Amino acid sequence: MHIVTVKHIKEAGVQHQETANELAAWVKIVESVTWASFLDVRNTFLDADSVDGYVVFNIRHNRYRLITIIHYARARNGKLTMGHVYIRSVLTHREYDNKSNWDKGVS
């Protein structure tokens, strides 16, 4: 999968230093897989949730939430496209409760 924009992940790791290693591991995993559906995501990350068109990942034992939008890989001309994961925001659990924060980038 191609991650758009990894910069948000790096900024979150700087701002919330306790998330840096886990976010870096998440990036490494996601860049090495191809997801064609949410079921593929759940097979990789058991605690991922699909919420109103977003895919939400728990970070640091649910203390943070990584909010994404995923355009899954599709078959085109007999080949599977790469697919894209769009980073919308990295939020504390409390910030996540206010859905207006979901598309604001790193907080």
MOPAC internal coordinates of N, CA, C and O (Angstrom, degrees):
PM7 1SCF
backbone

  N    0.0000 0     0.00 0     0.00 0    0    0    0
  C    1.4524 1     0.00 0     0.00 0    1    0    0
  C    1.5338 1   108.13 1     0.00 0    2    1    0
  O    1.2310 1   121.57 1   -33.20 1    3    2    1
  N    1.2976 1   114.59 1   146.80 1    3    2    1
  C    1.4644 1   120.66 1   175.72 1    5    3    2
  C    1.5295 1   107.42 1   -98.13 1    6    5    3
  O    1.2310 1   120.43 1   -50.60 1    7    6    5
  N    1.3310 1   116.78 1   129.40 1    7    6    5
  C    1.4654 1   121.20 1  -178.81 1    9    7    6
  C    1.5229 1   109.08 1   -97.87 1   10    9    7
  O    1.2310 1   121.02 1   -53.33 1   11   10    9
  N    1.3318 1   115.65 1   126.67 1   11   10    9
  C    1.4598 1   123.11 1   177.97 1   13   11   10
  C    1.5316 1   105.87 1  -119.69 1   14   13   11
  O    1.2310 1   117.24 1   -66.56 1   15   14   13
  N    1.1100 1   122.86 1   113.44 1   15   14   13
  C    1.4328 1   143.58 1    -2.95 1   17   15   14
  C    1.5228 1   108.64 1  -111.95 1   18   17   15
  O    1.2310 1   120.91 1   -57.75 1   19   18   17
  N    1.3182 1   115.86 1   122.25 1   19   18   17
  C    1.4653 1   121.56 1   178.73 1   21   19   18
  C    1.5312 1   109.87 1   -61.87 1   22   21   19
  O    1.2310 1   120.66 1   153.40 1   23   22   21
  N    1.3237 1   116.35 1   -26.60 1   23   22   21
  C    1.4715 1   121.50 1   179.50 1   25   23   22
  C    1.5347 1   111.22 1   -52.88 1   26   25   23
  O    1.2310 1   120.01 1   140.67 1   27   26   25
  N    1.3336 1   117.58 1   -39.33 1   27   26   25
  C    1.4643 1   120.21 1   179.08 1   29   27   26
  C    1.5286 1   111.76 1   -63.13 1   30   29   27
  O    1.2310 1   120.94 1   143.19 1   31   30   29
  N    1.3176 1   115.82 1   -36.81 1   31   30   29
  C    1.4716 1   120.30 1   178.20 1   33   31   30
  C    1.5275 1   109.49 1   -65.55 1   34   33   31
  O    1.2310 1   120.54 1   134.59 1   35   34   33
  N    1.3176 1   116.57 1   -45.41 1   35   34   33
  C    1.4708 1   120.40 1  -179.80 1   37   35   34
  C    1.5233 1   111.15 1   -63.72 1   38   37   35
  O    1.2310 1   120.07 1   138.20 1   39   38   37
  N    1.3339 1   117.48 1   -41.80 1   39   38   37
  C    1.4677 1   121.05 1   177.95 1   41   39   38
  C    1.5242 1   110.64 1   -61.99 1   42   41   39
  O    1.2310 1   120.33 1   138.97 1   43   42   41
  N    1.3244 1   116.98 1   -41.03 1   43   42   41
  C    1.4698 1   120.07 1   178.80 1   45   43   42
  C    1.5181 1   110.78 1   -64.19 1   46   45   43
  O    1.2310 1   120.37 1   140.81 1   47   46   45
  N    1.3331 1   116.90 1   -39.19 1   47   46   45
  C    1.4605 1   120.55 1   178.41 1   49   47   46
  C    1.5096 1   112.87 1   -64.01 1   50   49   47
  O    1.2310 1   120.42 1   148.19 1   51   50   49
  N    1.3300 1   116.81 1   -31.81 1   51   50   49
  C    1.4661 1   121.27 1   176.34 1   53   51   50
  C    1.5300 1   110.02 1   -75.51 1   54   53   51
  O    1.2310 1   120.64 1   134.30 1   55   54   53
  N    1.3164 1   116.38 1   -45.70 1   55   54   53
  C    1.4625 1   120.88 1  -177.31 1   57   55   54
  C    1.5303 1   112.18 1   -69.66 1   58   57   55
  O    1.2310 1   120.51 1   140.84 1   59   58   57
  N    1.3146 1   116.63 1   -39.16 1   59   58   57
  C    1.4674 1   122.68 1   179.78 1   61   59   58
  C    1.5244 1   106.68 1  -119.86 1   62   61   59
  O    1.2310 1   120.79 1  -101.49 1   63   62   61
  N    1.3341 1   116.10 1    78.51 1   63   62   61
  C    1.4563 1   121.36 1  -170.76 1   65   63   62
  C    1.5285 1   113.95 1   -55.21 1   66   65   63
  O    1.2310 1   120.13 1   150.25 1   67   66   65
  N    1.3119 1   117.35 1   -29.75 1   67   66   65
  C    1.4619 1   120.10 1  -179.38 1   69   67   66
  C    1.5270 1   112.27 1   -67.52 1   70   69   67
  O    1.2310 1   119.95 1   167.10 1   71   70   69
  N    1.3470 1   117.70 1   -12.90 1   71   70   69
  C    1.4689 1   121.53 1   179.15 1   73   71   70
  C    1.5191 1   112.98 1   -95.75 1   74   73   71
  O    1.2310 1   119.70 1   168.41 1   75   74   73
  N    1.3248 1   118.17 1   -11.59 1   75   74   73
  C    1.4699 1   121.94 1  -169.17 1   77   75   74
  C    1.5286 1   113.11 1   -55.04 1   78   77   75
  O    1.2310 1   119.54 1   129.91 1   79   78   77
  N    1.3093 1   118.49 1   -50.09 1   79   78   77
  C    1.4611 1   120.89 1  -177.05 1   81   79   78
  C    1.5183 1   111.75 1   -66.45 1   82   81   79
  O    1.2310 1   120.40 1   137.97 1   83   82   81
  N    1.3122 1   116.84 1   -42.03 1   83   82   81
  C    1.4612 1   120.15 1  -178.94 1   85   83   82
  C    1.5311 1   110.98 1   -67.90 1   86   85   83
  O    1.2310 1   120.32 1   139.66 1   87   86   85
  N    1.3264 1   117.00 1   -40.34 1   87   86   85
  C    1.4682 1   119.89 1   177.17 1   89   87   86
  C    1.5209 1   110.99 1   -65.37 1   90   89   87
  O    1.2310 1   119.99 1   140.43 1   91   90   89
  N    1.3307 1   117.63 1   -39.57 1   91   90   89
  C    1.4686 1   120.93 1   177.92 1   93   91   90
  C    1.5290 1   110.34 1   -63.24 1   94   93   91
  O    1.2310 1   120.17 1   139.87 1   95   94   93
  N    1.3167 1   117.28 1   -40.13 1   95   94   93
  C    1.4679 1   121.21 1   177.65 1   97   95   94
  C    1.5295 1   109.97 1   -65.59 1   98   97   95
  O    1.2310 1   120.25 1   139.47 1   99   98   97
  N    1.3362 1   117.13 1   -40.53 1   99   98   97
  C    1.4641 1   121.56 1   177.97 1  101   99   98
  C    1.5315 1   110.31 1   -59.11 1  102  101   99
  O    1.2310 1   120.74 1   134.08 1  103  102  101
  N    1.3367 1   116.18 1   -45.92 1  103  102  101
  C    1.4682 1   121.32 1   179.61 1  105  103  102
  C    1.5283 1   110.11 1   -59.37 1  106  105  103
  O    1.2310 1   120.49 1   133.21 1  107  106  105
  N    1.3110 1   116.67 1   -46.79 1  107  106  105
  C    1.4643 1   120.98 1  -178.22 1  109  107  106
  C    1.5309 1   110.95 1   -59.77 1  110  109  107
  O    1.2310 1   120.52 1   136.19 1  111  110  109
  N    1.3176 1   116.62 1   -43.81 1  111  110  109
  C    1.4609 1   120.76 1   179.16 1  113  111  110
  C    1.5181 1   110.70 1   -64.45 1  114  113  111
  O    1.2310 1   120.39 1   130.24 1  115  114  113
  N    1.3280 1   116.86 1   -49.76 1  115  114  113
  C    1.4677 1   121.30 1  -174.95 1  117  115  114
  C    1.5252 1   111.50 1   -63.54 1  118  117  115
  O    1.2310 1   120.15 1   141.57 1  119  118  117
  N    1.3221 1   117.33 1   -38.43 1  119  118  117
  C    1.4631 1   120.05 1   179.37 1  121  119  118
  C    1.5300 1   112.43 1   -68.14 1  122  121  119
  O    1.2310 1   120.26 1   164.37 1  123  122  121
  N    1.3319 1   117.10 1   -15.63 1  123  122  121
  C    1.4657 1   120.09 1  -176.80 1  125  123  122
  C    1.5330 1   113.59 1  -100.48 1  126  125  123
  O    1.2310 1   119.67 1  -179.93 1  127  126  125
  N    1.3347 1   118.24 1     0.07 1  127  126  125
  C    1.4634 1   121.19 1  -176.34 1  129  127  126
  C    1.5264 1   110.60 1  -117.42 1  130  129  127
  O    1.2310 1   121.58 1   -12.77 1  131  130  129
  N    1.3221 1   114.57 1   167.23 1  131  130  129
  C    1.4600 1   121.61 1   171.23 1  133  131  130
  C    1.5192 1   106.68 1  -129.01 1  134  133  131
  O    1.2310 1   120.64 1   -61.28 1  135  134  133
  N    1.3285 1   116.38 1   118.72 1  135  134  133
  C    1.4547 1   121.22 1  -179.54 1  137  135  134
  C    1.5222 1   109.60 1  -105.58 1  138  137  135
  O    1.2310 1   120.81 1   -51.96 1  139  138  137
  N    1.3248 1   116.05 1   128.04 1  139  138  137
  C    1.4600 1   121.21 1   176.72 1  141  139  138
  C    1.5209 1   111.52 1  -103.72 1  142  141  139
  O    1.2310 1   120.51 1   170.43 1  143  142  141
  N    1.3436 1   116.63 1    -9.57 1  143  142  141
  C    1.4676 1   120.42 1  -178.68 1  145  143  142
  C    1.5264 1   109.16 1  -162.10 1  146  145  143
  O    1.2310 1   121.42 1   -10.81 1  147  146  145
  N    1.3331 1   114.89 1   169.19 1  147  146  145
  C    1.4572 1   119.07 1   176.99 1  149  147  146
  C    1.5287 1   110.98 1   -63.23 1  150  149  147
  O    1.2310 1   119.92 1   148.97 1  151  150  149
  N    1.3061 1   117.77 1   -31.03 1  151  150  149
  C    1.4682 1   120.85 1   177.09 1  153  151  150
  C    1.5300 1   110.58 1   -58.48 1  154  153  151
  O    1.2310 1   120.17 1   141.60 1  155  154  153
  N    1.3220 1   117.28 1   -38.40 1  155  154  153
  C    1.4668 1   120.88 1   175.98 1  157  155  154
  C    1.5302 1   110.79 1   -62.72 1  158  157  155
  O    1.2310 1   120.76 1   138.94 1  159  158  157
  N    1.3291 1   116.15 1   -41.06 1  159  158  157
  C    1.4656 1   120.66 1   177.91 1  161  159  158
  C    1.5347 1   109.32 1   -60.38 1  162  161  159
  O    1.2310 1   120.54 1   132.13 1  163  162  161
  N    1.3342 1   116.58 1   -47.87 1  163  162  161
  C    1.4689 1   120.95 1  -179.13 1  165  163  162
  C    1.5209 1   112.68 1   -63.57 1  166  165  163
  O    1.2310 1   120.64 1   150.24 1  167  166  165
  N    1.3257 1   116.38 1   -29.76 1  167  166  165
  C    1.4673 1   119.06 1   176.32 1  169  167  166
  C    1.5268 1   111.39 1   -70.06 1  170  169  167
  O    1.2310 1   120.37 1   155.16 1  171  170  169
  N    1.3268 1   116.90 1   -24.84 1  171  170  169
  C    1.4642 1   121.86 1   178.24 1  173  171  170
  C    1.5260 1   111.33 1   -90.54 1  174  173  171
  O    1.2310 1   120.43 1   135.13 1  175  174  173
  N    1.3293 1   116.78 1   -44.87 1  175  174  173
  C    1.4614 1   123.16 1  -178.48 1  177  175  174
  C    1.5290 1   108.21 1  -125.18 1  178  177  175
  O    1.2310 1   120.50 1   -79.82 1  179  178  177
  N    1.3060 1   116.64 1   100.18 1  179  178  177
  C    1.4641 1   121.45 1  -173.13 1  181  179  178
  C    1.5224 1   113.76 1   -61.85 1  182  181  179
  O    1.2310 1   120.05 1   154.48 1  183  182  181
  N    1.3291 1   117.52 1   -25.52 1  183  182  181
  C    1.4663 1   119.43 1  -177.05 1  185  183  182
  C    1.5281 1   113.09 1   -99.76 1  186  185  183
  O    1.2310 1   119.74 1  -168.89 1  187  186  185
  N    1.3288 1   118.10 1    11.11 1  187  186  185
  C    1.4684 1   120.67 1   175.76 1  189  187  186
  C    1.5268 1   109.07 1   -68.50 1  190  189  187
  O    1.2310 1   121.05 1   -34.80 1  191  190  189
  N    1.3309 1   115.59 1   145.20 1  191  190  189
  C    1.4649 1   120.92 1   179.28 1  193  191  190
  C    1.5234 1   109.70 1  -126.60 1  194  193  191
  O    1.2310 1   121.01 1   -34.76 1  195  194  193
  N    1.3150 1   115.68 1   145.24 1  195  194  193
  C    1.4542 1   122.35 1   173.00 1  197  195  194
  C    1.5211 1   107.05 1  -101.54 1  198  197  195
  O    1.2310 1   120.90 1   -61.40 1  199  198  197
  N    1.3539 1   115.88 1   118.60 1  199  198  197
  C    1.4609 1   120.99 1  -175.96 1  201  199  198
  C    1.5239 1   109.35 1  -133.09 1  202  201  199
  O    1.2310 1   120.47 1   -71.16 1  203  202  201
  N    1.3178 1   116.70 1   108.84 1  203  202  201
  C    1.4700 1   121.87 1   174.52 1  205  203  202
  C    1.5205 1   113.60 1    50.38 1  206  205  203
  O    1.2310 1   119.90 1  -135.38 1  207  206  205
  N    1.3202 1   117.80 1    44.62 1  207  206  205
  C    1.4580 1   121.60 1   177.93 1  209  207  206
  C    1.5184 1   114.81 1    89.71 1  210  209  207
  O    1.2310 1   119.93 1   172.20 1  211  210  209
  N    1.2995 1   117.73 1    -7.80 1  211  210  209
  C    1.4606 1   122.84 1   176.58 1  213  211  210
  C    1.5214 1   108.80 1  -100.88 1  214  213  211
  O    1.2310 1   120.83 1   -23.05 1  215  214  213
  N    1.3308 1   116.02 1   156.95 1  215  214  213
  C    1.4601 1   120.71 1   168.63 1  217  215  214
  C    1.5218 1   105.79 1  -116.76 1  218  217  215
  O    1.2310 1   121.31 1   -54.56 1  219  218  217
  N    1.3323 1   115.10 1   125.44 1  219  218  217
  C    1.4591 1   122.62 1  -173.72 1  221  219  218
  C    1.5253 1   109.05 1  -112.34 1  222  221  219
  O    1.2310 1   121.43 1   -49.85 1  223  222  221
  N    1.3342 1   114.87 1   130.15 1  223  222  221
  C    1.4599 1   121.84 1   179.09 1  225  223  222
  C    1.5237 1   109.11 1  -112.96 1  226  225  223
  O    1.2310 1   120.42 1   -42.96 1  227  226  225
  N    1.3131 1   116.80 1   137.04 1  227  226  225
  C    1.4641 1   122.17 1   175.88 1  229  227  226
  C    1.5247 1   108.60 1   -83.14 1  230  229  227
  O    1.2310 1   121.02 1   -47.12 1  231  230  229
  N    1.3170 1   115.66 1   132.88 1  231  230  229
  C    1.4601 1   122.57 1   179.56 1  233  231  230
  C    1.5283 1   107.87 1  -123.41 1  234  233  231
  O    1.2310 1   120.84 1   -39.84 1  235  234  233
  N    1.3106 1   115.99 1   140.16 1  235  234  233
  C    1.4803 1   121.85 1   179.08 1  237  235  234
  C    1.5277 1   111.02 1    56.03 1  238  237  235
  O    1.2310 1   121.12 1  -125.25 1  239  238  237
  N    1.3055 1   115.47 1    54.75 1  239  238  237
  C    1.4667 1   121.90 1   176.38 1  241  239  238
  C    1.5219 1   112.23 1    54.88 1  242  241  239
  O    1.2310 1   121.62 1  -135.64 1  243  242  241
  N    1.3322 1   114.51 1    44.36 1  243  242  241
  C    1.4630 1   122.15 1   174.32 1  245  243  242
  C    1.5302 1   113.79 1    76.97 1  246  245  243
  O    1.2310 1   119.85 1  -169.52 1  247  246  245
  N    1.3315 1   117.89 1    10.48 1  247  246  245
  C    1.4690 1   119.71 1   176.52 1  249  247  246
  C    1.5215 1   111.37 1   -78.49 1  250  249  247
  O    1.2310 1   120.79 1   156.06 1  251  250  249
  N    1.3286 1   116.09 1   -23.94 1  251  250  249
  C    1.4646 1   122.21 1   178.64 1  253  251  250
  C    1.5175 1   108.47 1  -130.56 1  254  253  251
  O    1.2310 1   121.14 1   -22.62 1  255  254  253
  N    1.3339 1   115.43 1   157.38 1  255  254  253
  C    1.4538 1   121.32 1   177.33 1  257  255  254
  C    1.5196 1   109.15 1  -128.19 1  258  257  255
  O    1.2310 1   121.18 1   -49.28 1  259  258  257
  N    1.3019 1   115.35 1   130.72 1  259  258  257
  C    1.4518 1   122.74 1   175.06 1  261  259  258
  C    1.5204 1   106.38 1   -99.78 1  262  261  259
  O    1.2310 1   120.71 1   -64.79 1  263  262  261
  N    1.3339 1   116.25 1   115.21 1  263  262  261
  C    1.4616 1   122.70 1  -176.43 1  265  263  262
  C    1.5267 1   108.19 1   -98.98 1  266  265  263
  O    1.2310 1   120.48 1   -53.60 1  267  266  265
  N    1.3238 1   116.68 1   126.40 1  267  266  265
  C    1.4602 1   121.18 1  -178.57 1  269  267  266
  C    1.5273 1   110.75 1  -135.14 1  270  269  267
  O    1.2310 1   121.53 1   -17.16 1  271  270  269
  N    1.3063 1   114.67 1   162.84 1  271  270  269
  C    1.4550 1   122.60 1   166.01 1  273  271  270
  C    1.5221 1   105.43 1  -122.80 1  274  273  271
  O    1.2310 1   120.53 1   -49.52 1  275  274  273
  N    1.3183 1   116.59 1   130.48 1  275  274  273
  C    1.4569 1   119.92 1  -175.32 1  277  275  274
  C    1.5307 1   110.11 1  -114.77 1  278  277  275
  O    1.2310 1   121.35 1   -51.24 1  279  278  277
  N    1.3130 1   115.02 1   128.76 1  279  278  277
  C    1.4603 1   122.32 1   168.87 1  281  279  278
  C    1.5179 1   104.82 1  -102.61 1  282  281  279
  O    1.2310 1   121.00 1   -74.65 1  283  282  281
  N    1.3096 1   115.69 1   105.35 1  283  282  281
  C    1.4586 1   121.72 1  -172.07 1  285  283  282
  C    1.5197 1   111.94 1   -69.88 1  286  285  283
  O    1.2310 1   121.64 1   -24.49 1  287  286  285
  N    1.3351 1   114.46 1   155.51 1  287  286  285
  C    1.4567 1   121.31 1   175.47 1  289  287  286
  C    1.5340 1   108.99 1   -62.57 1  290  289  287
  O    1.2310 1   120.88 1   -37.60 1  291  290  289
  N    1.3299 1   115.93 1   142.40 1  291  290  289
  C    1.4687 1   120.92 1   179.95 1  293  291  290
  C    1.5167 1   109.35 1  -131.72 1  294  293  291
  O    1.2310 1   121.48 1   -24.93 1  295  294  293
  N    1.3070 1   114.77 1   155.07 1  295  294  293
  C    1.4619 1   119.39 1   174.66 1  297  295  294
  C    1.5194 1   108.48 1   -78.28 1  298  297  295
  O    1.2310 1   120.76 1   -51.74 1  299  298  297
  N    1.3244 1   116.16 1   128.26 1  299  298  297
  C    1.4585 1   121.74 1   178.00 1  301  299  298
  C    1.5309 1   107.69 1  -142.28 1  302  301  299
  O    1.2310 1   121.07 1   -58.63 1  303  302  301
  N    1.3236 1   115.55 1   121.37 1  303  302  301
  C    1.4688 1   121.32 1  -178.73 1  305  303  302
  C    1.5282 1   111.72 1    54.43 1  306  305  303
  O    1.2310 1   120.95 1  -140.47 1  307  306  305
  N    1.3214 1   115.79 1    39.53 1  307  306  305
  C    1.4572 1   120.48 1   177.50 1  309  307  306
  C    1.5103 1   115.40 1    79.32 1  310  309  307
  O    1.2310 1   120.06 1  -177.54 1  311  310  309
  N    1.3275 1   117.49 1     2.46 1  311  310  309
  C    1.4691 1   121.71 1   179.33 1  313  311  310
  C    1.5131 1   108.96 1  -121.70 1  314  313  311
  O    1.2310 1   120.95 1   -25.82 1  315  314  313
  N    1.3248 1   115.78 1   154.18 1  315  314  313
  C    1.4534 1   121.10 1   176.94 1  317  315  314
  C    1.5223 1   109.32 1   -90.87 1  318  317  315
  O    1.2310 1   120.31 1   -54.14 1  319  318  317
  N    1.3373 1   117.01 1   125.86 1  319  318  317
  C    1.4667 1   120.57 1   177.34 1  321  319  318
  C    1.5310 1   108.84 1   -69.13 1  322  321  319
  O    1.2310 1   120.41 1   -12.99 1  323  322  321
  N    1.3181 1   116.83 1   167.01 1  323  322  321
  C    1.4571 1   121.96 1  -175.28 1  325  323  322
  C    1.5292 1   112.53 1   -70.98 1  326  325  323
  O    1.2310 1   119.20 1   137.32 1  327  326  325
  N    1.2897 1   119.13 1   -42.68 1  327  326  325
  C    1.4538 1   121.98 1  -172.99 1  329  327  326
  C    1.5183 1   110.52 1    84.57 1  330  329  327
  O    1.2310 1   120.90 1   -26.25 1  331  330  329
  N    1.3373 1   115.89 1   153.75 1  331  330  329
  C    1.4632 1   121.15 1  -176.48 1  333  331  330
  C    1.5292 1   110.27 1  -134.72 1  334  333  331
  O    1.2310 1   121.30 1   -38.34 1  335  334  333
  N    1.3315 1   115.11 1   141.66 1  335  334  333
  C    1.4617 1   122.19 1   173.04 1  337  335  334
  C    1.5211 1   106.29 1  -115.31 1  338  337  335
  O    1.2310 1   120.87 1   -62.93 1  339  338  337
  N    1.3260 1   115.94 1   117.07 1  339  338  337
  C    1.4637 1   121.75 1  -179.90 1  341  339  338
  C    1.5203 1   108.62 1   -97.06 1  342  341  339
  O    1.2310 1   120.95 1   -58.03 1  343  342  341
  N    1.3258 1   115.79 1   121.97 1  343  342  341
  C    1.4649 1   120.98 1   179.19 1  345  343  342
  C    1.5204 1   107.70 1   -81.78 1  346  345  343
  O    1.2310 1   120.54 1   -59.78 1  347  346  345
  N    1.3182 1   116.57 1   120.22 1  347  346  345
  C    1.4617 1   121.27 1   179.56 1  349  347  346
  C    1.5221 1   111.24 1   -96.69 1  350  349  347
  O    1.2310 1   120.01 1   136.48 1  351  350  349
  N    1.3348 1   117.59 1   -43.52 1  351  350  349
  C    1.4594 1   119.99 1   177.69 1  353  351  350
  C    1.5245 1   110.45 1  -170.90 1  354  353  351
  O    1.2310 1   122.02 1   -19.55 1  355  354  353
  N    1.3269 1   113.74 1   160.45 1  355  354  353
  C    1.4613 1   122.31 1   170.84 1  357  355  354
  C    1.5152 1   104.98 1  -121.08 1  358  357  355
  O    1.2310 1   120.55 1   -62.30 1  359  358  357
  N    1.3209 1   116.55 1   117.70 1  359  358  357
  C    1.4619 1   121.76 1  -171.07 1  361  359  358
  C    1.5230 1   111.64 1  -125.21 1  362  361  359
  O    1.2310 1   121.38 1   -28.47 1  363  362  361
  N    1.3235 1   114.97 1   151.53 1  363  362  361
  C    1.4583 1   118.34 1   168.28 1  365  363  362
  C    1.5245 1   107.47 1   -68.78 1  366  365  363
  O    1.2310 1   120.84 1   -15.72 1  367  366  365
  N    1.3027 1   116.01 1   164.28 1  367  366  365
  C    1.4623 1   119.35 1   179.62 1  369  367  366
  C    1.5311 1   110.42 1   -58.21 1  370  369  367
  O    1.2310 1   120.22 1   139.52 1  371  370  369
  N    1.3134 1   117.18 1   -40.48 1  371  370  369
  C    1.4745 1   121.43 1  -179.96 1  373  371  370
  C    1.5290 1   111.33 1   -65.23 1  374  373  371
  O    1.2310 1   119.89 1   136.36 1  375  374  373
  N    1.3404 1   117.82 1   -43.64 1  375  374  373
  C    1.4657 1   121.73 1   179.21 1  377  375  374
  C    1.5285 1   111.13 1   -63.86 1  378  377  375
  O    1.2310 1   120.69 1   146.23 1  379  378  377
  N    1.3107 1   116.28 1   -33.77 1  379  378  377
  C    1.4621 1   121.94 1  -179.31 1  381  379  378
  C    1.5232 1   111.62 1   -61.49 1  382  381  379
  O    1.2310 1   120.04 1   148.52 1  383  382  381
  N    1.3062 1   117.53 1   -31.48 1  383  382  381
  C    1.4651 1   121.42 1  -178.28 1  385  383  382
  C    1.5293 1   113.02 1   -61.89 1  386  385  383
  O    1.2310 1   120.12 1   156.65 1  387  386  385
  N    1.3371 1   117.38 1   -23.35 1  387  386  385
  C    1.4669 1   121.92 1   177.67 1  389  387  386
  C    1.5400 1   107.76 1   -99.55 1  390  389  387
  O    1.2310 1   120.70 1   -77.02 1  391  390  389
  N    1.3230 1   116.27 1   102.98 1  391  390  389
  C    1.4612 1   120.64 1  -173.09 1  393  391  390
  C    1.5323 1   113.12 1   -61.89 1  394  393  391
  O    1.2310 1   119.71 1   160.56 1  395  394  393
  N    1.3148 1   118.16 1   -19.44 1  395  394  393
  C    1.4600 1   119.70 1   177.96 1  397  395  394
  C    1.5349 1   111.36 1   -66.89 1  398  397  395
  O    1.2310 1   119.71 1   164.88 1  399  398  397
  N    1.3281 1   118.15 1   -15.12 1  399  398  397
  C    1.4665 1   122.02 1   177.16 1  401  399  398
  C    1.5275 1   113.40 1   -81.73 1  402  401  399
  O    1.2310 1   119.46 1   167.09 1  403  402  401
  N    1.2952 1   118.64 1   -12.91 1  403  402  401
  C    1.4537 1   121.64 1  -168.96 1  405  403  402
  C    1.5198 1   114.27 1   -64.56 1  406  405  403
  O    1.2310 1   118.98 1   152.31 1  407  406  405
  N    1.3053 1   119.54 1   -27.69 1  407  406  405
  C    1.4567 1   121.94 1  -177.81 1  409  407  406
  C    1.5363 1   112.82 1  -110.67 1  410  409  407
  O    1.2310 1   120.45 1  -152.35 1  411  410  409
  N    1.3048 1   116.75 1    27.65 1  411  410  409
  C    1.4691 1   119.42 1  -174.53 1  413  411  410
  C    1.5125 1   114.01 1  -101.86 1  414  413  411
  O    1.2310 1   118.96 1  -175.25 1  415  414  413
  N    1.3105 1   119.58 1     4.75 1  415  414  413
  C    1.4650 1   120.04 1  -176.55 1  417  415  414
  C    1.5155 1   109.88 1    81.99 1  418  417  415
  O    1.2310 1   120.54 1    21.34 1  419  418  417
  N    1.2984 1   116.56 1  -158.66 1  419  418  417
  C    1.4703 1   121.55 1  -176.44 1  421  419  418
  C    1.5167 1   109.20 1   -74.96 1  422  421  419
  O    1.2310 1   121.00 1   -42.69 1  423  422  421
  N    1.3327 1   115.69 1   137.31 1  423  422  421
  C    1.4695 1   118.73 1   176.25 1  425  423  422
  C    1.4987 1   111.38 1  -122.05 1  426  425  423
  O    1.2310 1   120.10 1   180.00 1  427  426  425

